[in-house]
């Protein structure tokens, strides 16, 4: 199957630069983002109490 894909890429004219650009895009956009689960808790519950006596 990989051989078929390689032949198609050769016939379609996909260059090594295109592969490098796609690999760079995958590295940027497929990386895990920040953990947003903490933001589901309301901000007033996340903050420490500001009462000082």
Buried (B, 14 or more C-beta within 10 A) or exposed (E): EEEEEEEEBEEEEBEEEEEEEEEEEEEEEEEEEEEEEEEEEEEEEEEEEEEEE
